[in-house]
């Protein structure tokens, strides 16, 4: 706190909150005017609409790429790089839309996995199974995608003979 005296700090904080409460109707009116202005420009101006859509797309792509880097940018199941989707292990705040996804991944990174389409389909089918079963199945799928090394094949032949 900037004040050594706790009572002075509390008084200062009370005054600040009182000012905010007094200014709230004005702030609300200003937000409303801005929203109406944006809606009007959206309806009337195709160039504005296109710029806004392009901005939203690039912003979403930038945030999505940042979140993918945070999660390792590889399929959690098979290690594939490419078209990956986000899989929720659970929904702590209900359903998630694309706009809030980056915030949720930063807040709960252990709640998400990046999965390729094949692994995501497997996990989606088994959503009623336990998490351990799902992870084991993804590992089995990953092992089946990775060709066995020649050394393992020779060891298997040696054990049979």
C-alpha positions in Angstrom: 0.0 0.0 0.0 1.2 3.5 -0.7 0.2 4.6 2.8 1.9 3.4 6.0 -1.3 4.1 7.9 -4.0 1.4 7.0 -6.8 3.8 7.9 -5.7 6.4 5.3 -5.4 3.7 2.7 -8.9 2.5 3.4 -10.3 6.0 3.1 -8.5 6.5 -0.2 -9.9 3.3 -1.5 -13.4 4.2 -0.4 -13.2 7.5 -2.2 -11.9 5.8 -5.4 -14.8 3.4 -5.4 -17.3 6.2 -4.7 -15.9 8.1 -7.8 -16.2 5.0 -9.9 -19.9 4.5 -8.8 -20.7 8.1 -9.6 -19.1 7.9 -13.1 -20.7 4.5 -13.9 -23.8 5.9 -15.7 -21.6 8.1 -17.9 -19.3 5.2 -18.7 -22.3 3.1 -19.6 -23.7 5.7 -21.9 -20.4 6.1 -23.6 -20.1 2.4 -24.2 -23.7 2.3 -25.6 -22.9 5.2 -28.0 -19.7 3.4 -29.2 -21.6 0.1 -29.7 -24.3 1.9 -31.7 -21.6 3.7 -33.8 -19.9 0.3 -34.6 -23.3 -1.3 -35.5 -24.2 1.6 -37.8 -20.8 1.5 -39.5 -21.1 -2.3 -39.9 -24.4 -2.0 -41.6 -23.6 1.0 -43.9 -19.9 0.4 -44.8 -18.8 -2.8 -46.5 -15.1 -1.7 -46.4 -15.3 -1.2 -42.6 -17.0 -4.6 -42.3 -14.3 -6.3 -44.3 -11.5 -4.7 -42.3 -13.2 -5.7 -39.1 -13.6 -9.3 -40.3 -9.9 -9.5 -41.4 -8.7 -8.0 -38.1 -10.8 -10.5 -36.2 -9.5 -13.4 -38.3 -5.8 -12.4 -37.9 -6.3 -11.7 -34.2 -7.9 -15.1 -33.7 -5.1 -16.8 -35.7 -2.4 -15.1 -33.8 -3.9 -16.1 -30.4 -4.6 -19.7 -31.6 -0.9 -20.0 -32.8 0.3 -18.7 -29.4 -1.8 -21.2 -27.5 -0.6 -24.0 -29.8 3.0 -23.1 -29.0 2.1 -23.1 -25.3 0.7 -26.7 -25.7 3.7 -28.0 -27.7 2.4 -27.6 -31.3 2.2 -31.4 -31.7 -0.6 -34.0 -31.4 -0.6 -35.3 -27.8 -1.4 -38.8 -29.0 0.8 -39.4 -32.1 3.1 -36.4 -32.2 1.9 -35.3 -35.6 2.5 -31.7 -36.6 -0.1 -30.0 -38.8 -3.9 -29.7 -38.5 -4.5 -29.9 -34.8 -7.6 -29.3 -32.7 -8.1 -28.5 -29.1 -9.6 -31.1 -26.9 -11.0 -30.2 -23.5 -10.5 -32.8 -20.7 -13.3 -31.0 -18.8 -15.2 -27.7 -19.1 -14.6 -25.8 -15.8 -16.7 -22.7 -17.0 -19.2 -24.4 -19.2 -19.0 -24.5 -23.0 -16.1 -22.5 -24.4 -16.3 -20.3 -27.5 -13.4 -19.6 -29.8 -12.9 -16.1 -28.4 -12.3 -17.3 -24.8 -10.3 -20.4 -25.7 -6.9 -18.7 -25.5 -7.7 -17.3 -22.0 -8.8 -20.7 -20.8 -5.8 -22.5 -22.1 -3.5 -20.0 -20.3 -5.5 -20.4 -17.1 -5.9 -24.2 -17.3 -3.2 -25.6 -19.6 -3.5 -29.1 -18.1 -7.2 -29.1 -19.1 -6.4 -29.1 -22.9 -4.7 -31.4 -25.3 -3.8 -30.7 -29.0 -5.0 -33.7 -31.0 -4.9 -34.5 -34.7 -8.2 -35.5 -36.3 -7.6 -39.3 -35.9 -6.7 -39.1 -32.2 -9.5 -36.6 -31.6 -12.1 -39.0 -33.1 -10.8 -41.8 -30.9 -11.0 -39.6 -27.8 -14.4 -38.3 -28.7 -15.8 -41.8 -29.1 -14.4 -42.8 -25.7 -15.6 -39.7 -23.7 -17.5 -41.9 -21.3 -14.3 -43.9 -20.5 -11.9 -42.9 -17.9 -9.0 -40.5 -18.7 -6.5 -43.2 -18.1 -8.2 -45.5 -20.6 -8.2 -42.7 -23.2 -4.5 -41.9 -22.7 -3.7 -45.6 -23.0 -5.7 -45.9 -26.2 -4.0 -42.8 -27.7 -0.6 -44.4 -26.9 -1.7 -47.6 -28.6 -2.8 -45.6 -31.7 0.5 -43.7 -31.6 2.5 -47.0 -31.4 0.6 -48.4 -34.3 1.4 -45.4 -36.4 5.2 -45.5 -35.8 6.8 -48.3 -37.8 8.9 -50.7 -35.8 12.6 -50.4 -36.0 14.6 -53.2 -37.7 16.4 -53.9 -34.4 13.1 -54.6 -32.6 12.1 -57.0 -35.5 15.4 -58.9 -35.2 15.0 -59.1 -31.4 11.5 -60.5 -31.9 12.8 -63.1 -34.4 15.6 -64.1 -32.0 13.1 -64.7 -29.2 10.9 -66.9 -31.4 13.8 -69.0 -32.5 
